[in-house]
């Protein structure tokens, strides 16, 4: 579920050119999780509050000021992570609970974690299903979408809150330091395989599910950190997709009427090459 929902949201993040938001949001919630643990509250309470507040601040800074989103994300979310590290260093209580938050731990998943992951997955799927067309409109032409009455600022805020919820639900399984790659890797892998948007969403979700499934079972048998193993499987998927895209560029099939032939793609004068009918 974590892999699938990360792959699903990752497509919209990558195509918006905001890959850094997944990295930043995962770091931001760490501070809230640590604060909750030290104050003997449920970890999800602090992480949720911190994540949602960070999402709102980032959107407001990006909307009201002439500052690019990545700059705002860098300052706000890194500050959240720094607060978490500061609290750990002052209390001297770096336990395996914090290690699981940082790097992920398959054996640390509780029934509560599974319930949270299930609820967030359902929420994310419903959000994408009902807001898909508006998200696409904003993604490719935000200015025109305003003319048609699409509330882009509100939708982007909701998207950020949904992303924060996904990050919070995934942090115990994958770890906040590695979660960004789990969000981005399936999306960019799918993008290399096709130009069709619906196919990108489908393939990205499937890659996310497959890499998480394989990574989790591999981490169990090799006794390795689940987050790191999942990310390495995601990196492998990206490498395979990149190789496939490269081979497809240099050698592809052309159709001319009823005739179909394949040949190496050699550039001659602005993307022209001779054809021979066989």
C-alpha positions in Angstrom: 0.0 0.0 0.0 2.8 2.4 0.8 4.6 1.7 -2.4 1.5 2.1 -4.5 0.3 5.3 -3.0 3.8 6.8 -3.2 4.0 5.9 -6.8 0.6 7.4 -7.5 1.3 10.8 -5.9 4.9 10.8 -7.2 3.6 11.2 -10.8 2.0 14.6 -10.0 5.0 15.7 -8.0 7.5 14.9 -10.7 5.5 16.4 -13.5 5.0 19.6 -11.5 8.8 19.8 -11.1 8.5 19.6 -7.3 10.4 16.4 -6.6 12.0 18.2 -3.6 8.7 18.5 -1.8 8.6 14.8 -1.0 12.1 15.0 0.4 11.3 18.2 2.4 8.0 17.0 3.8 9.5 13.7 5.0 12.1 15.7 6.9 9.6 18.1 8.3 7.4 15.5 10.1 10.5 14.1 11.9 10.6 17.0 14.3 6.9 16.6 15.2 7.3 12.8 15.7 10.3 13.3 18.0 8.6 16.0 20.0 5.5 13.8 20.5 7.7 10.9 21.6 9.5 13.0 24.2 6.3 14.4 25.5 4.8 10.9 25.7 2.1 11.6 23.1 1.2 9.4 20.2 3.9 9.8 17.5 1.3 10.3 14.8 -0.2 13.3 16.6 2.9 15.4 16.5 3.9 14.2 13.0 0.5 15.1 11.6 0.4 18.6 13.2 4.0 19.3 12.2 3.4 18.0 8.6 0.2 19.9 8.0 1.6 23.1 9.4 4.7 22.7 7.2 2.5 22.1 4.2 0.4 25.2 4.9 3.5 27.4 5.5 5.1 26.2 2.3 2.0 26.9 0.2 1.5 30.4 1.7 5.2 31.4 1.2 5.0 30.1 -2.4 1.7 31.9 -3.1 2.2 35.2 -1.4 5.9 35.8 -2.1 8.0 35.8 -5.2 9.9 32.8 -3.9 10.2 29.5 -5.7 8.7 26.5 -4.0 11.9 24.6 -3.6 13.5 27.5 -1.7 10.6 27.7 0.8 10.6 23.9 1.2 14.3 23.9 1.9 14.1 26.3 4.8 10.8 25.2 6.4 11.3 21.5 6.3 15.0 21.4 7.1 14.2 23.5 10.2 11.6 20.8 11.2 14.2 18.0 10.8 16.8 20.1 12.7 14.4 20.5 15.7 14.0 16.8 15.8 17.8 16.2 15.8 18.2 19.0 18.5 15.6 17.3 20.8 17.3 14.0 20.4 20.7 15.4 21.2 19.5 17.3 24.3 17.5 14.4 25.8 20.2 11.8 24.9 17.4 9.3 24.2 18.1 8.1 20.7 16.2 4.8 20.7 15.3 2.2 18.1 12.0 4.1 17.7 13.9 7.0 16.2 16.1 4.7 14.2 12.9 3.2 12.6 11.7 6.7 11.8 14.9 7.5 10.1 15.6 4.3 8.1 12.5 2.2 8.3 11.9 -1.1 10.0 9.7 -3.8 8.7 9.5 -5.5 12.0 8.4 -2.3 13.7 5.1 -2.0 11.9 2.3 -2.3 14.4 -1.5 -2.8 13.9 -1.9 0.9 14.4 0.6 1.6 11.6 -1.2 -0.7 9.3 -4.5 1.0 10.1 -3.1 4.4 9.4 -1.5 3.3 6.1 -4.8 1.7 5.0 -6.8 4.9 5.8 -4.3 7.2 4.1 -4.2 5.0 1.0 -8.0 5.0 0.7 -8.0 8.8 1.2 -5.3 9.4 -1.4 -7.0 7.2 -4.0 -10.3 9.0 -3.5 -8.7 12.4 -3.7 -6.9 11.5 -7.0 -10.1 9.9 -8.4 -12.3 12.8 -7.8 -9.8 15.6 -8.5 -7.8 14.0 -11.3 -9.1 16.4 -14.1 -8.6 19.5 -12.0 -5.1 18.3 -11.0 -4.2 17.8 -14.6 -5.6 21.2 -15.6 -3.5 23.0 -12.9 -0.5 20.8 -13.7 -0.3 21.9 -17.4 -1.9 25.3 -17.4 -2.6 26.8 -14.0 -3.4 30.3 -15.3 -6.0 29.1 -17.8 -7.6 26.9 -15.1 -8.4 30.0 -13.0 -10.4 31.4 -16.0 -12.5 28.2 -15.9 -13.1 28.6 -12.1 -10.7 25.9 -10.8 -9.6 26.9 -7.3 -5.9 26.1 -7.9 -4.5 27.4 -4.6 -7.0 25.5 -2.6 -6.4 22.3 -4.6 -2.7 22.6 -4.2 -3.0 23.1 -0.5 -5.2 19.9 -0.2 -2.6 18.1 -2.4 0.2 19.1 0.0 -1.9 17.9 3.0 -2.5 14.6 1.3 1.2 14.3 0.6 2.0 15.1 4.2 -0.5 12.3 5.3 1.2 9.8 2.9 4.6 10.7 4.3 3.4 10.3 7.9 1.9 7.0 7.2 5.0 5.7 5.4 7.7 6.9 7.8 7.9 3.8 9.9 8.0 1.5 6.9 10.5 3.4 4.7 12.1 6.0 6.9 12.0 9.8 6.6 15.6 10.0 5.2 14.7 7.7 2.3 11.1 8.4 1.6 11.7 11.0 -1.1 13.3 8.4 -3.4 10.4 6.0 -2.9 8.0 8.8 -4.1 10.1 10.0 -7.0 11.7 6.8 -8.4 8.6 5.0 -9.6 7.3 8.2 -11.3 10.5 8.9 -13.2 10.8 5.3 -14.2 7.3 5.3 -15.6 7.9 8.6 -17.4 10.8 7.0 -19.3 8.6 4.2 -20.5 5.7 6.1 -21.9 4.3 9.6 -22.8 0.7 8.7 -22.0 -0.4 10.2 -18.7 -2.8 7.5 -17.6 -0.2 4.8 -18.5 2.4 6.8 -16.5 0.1 6.8 -13.4 -0.6 3.1 -13.8 3.0 2.0 -14.4 4.3 4.2 -11.6 1.8 2.7 -9.1 2.7 -0.8 -10.2 6.5 -0.1 -9.9 5.9 1.4 -6.5 4.0 -1.7 -5.3 6.6 -4.1 -6.8 9.7 -2.4 -5.5 8.1 -2.1 -2.0 7.0 -5.7 -2.0 10.4 -7.0 -3.2 12.3 -4.6 -1.0 10.4 -5.5 2.2 10.8 -9.2 1.7 14.5 -8.8 0.8 15.1 -6.7 3.9 13.5 -9.4 6.0 15.6 -12.2 4.6 18.9 -10.2 4.5 18.2 -8.5 7.9 18.7 -5.1 6.3 16.8 -1.8 6.8 13.5 -2.0 4.9 13.7 1.6 3.7 17.1 1.3 2.2 16.3 -2.0 0.5 13.1 -0.6 -1.0 14.9 2.5 -2.3 17.6 0.3 -3.9 15.0 -1.7 -5.7 13.5 1.6 -6.8 16.9 2.7 -8.1 17.2 -0.6 -9.9 13.8 0.0 -11.6 15.0 3.5 -12.6 18.2 2.0 -14.1 16.3 -0.6 -16.1 13.9 2.1 -17.4 16.7 4.4 -18.3 18.5 1.6 -20.2 15.3 0.7 -22.0 14.6 4.4 -23.0 18.2 4.7 -24.2 18.0 1.5 -26.4 14.6 2.7 -27.7 16.1 6.0 -28.8 19.0 4.5 -30.8 17.0 1.6 -32.3 13.3 1.8 -33.1 10.7 0.6 -35.4 9.1 2.7 -38.2 5.9 2.0 -40.2 5.4 3.3 -43.7 1.9 2.2 -44.8 1.9 -1.5 -44.7 5.7 -1.7 -44.5 7.3 -1.9 -41.1 11.0 -2.1 -40.4 13.5 -1.4 -37.6 16.9 0.2 -37.8 19.4 2.1 -35.7 18.5 5.7 -35.2 21.3 7.8 -36.7 20.9 11.6 -36.7 21.5 13.3 -40.0 20.7 17.0 -40.4 18.1 17.9 -37.9 16.7 14.4 -37.1 16.5 13.1 -40.7 17.6 9.6 -41.8 17.3 7.7 -45.0 14.8 4.8 -45.4 15.1 1.8 -47.6 12.1 -0.4 -48.5 12.9 -4.1 -48.0 
